[in-house]
Amino acid sequence: MYEPIRTKSVHSTMADAPSDFPHRSREEELDIQLAGHLAALLTVTDELRAVAPSADLDTAAERLAEQVARLRGGGAPARVSSATATSDRDVLHRRAHSVASRALLVAASRADTAVAILAAERMDAHAAALESRTLATH
């Protein structure tokens, strides 16, 4: 009724068998994830800096770049030019808040206090910016 398996399984069935491909630890996976979220937050921060320059955003961008470089083992993060996909500050602040919240979750899981504090500060800053812009329009 069933045809017998003719090829060797791609899954290891022996506990001590060496693997043909490298494995990353949970910590390495979290580092990669966290660096990605921080790089995305840096990109949005750079877009905001192009639309509405401020010293707070400049400082945040520097701190984010430092953390991305640390997590990537010294590799400097890619930075965007002054051309942005949108100039709507509310959209950018919402996007930055969302990315910062994801970074905070991974930082908490990884127990990286410095990044968790930075992500929480950025969430607060973007929430405050959205609130002040909402109050200014009403």
Buried (B, 14 or more C-beta within 10 A) or exposed (E): EEEEEEEEEEEEEEEEEEEEEEEEEEEEEBBBBBBBBBBBBBBBBBBBBBBEEEEBBEEBBEBBBBBBBBBBEEEEBEEBEEEBEEEEBEEBBBBBBBBBBBBBBBBBEBEBEEBBEBBBBBBEBBBEBBEEEEEEEE
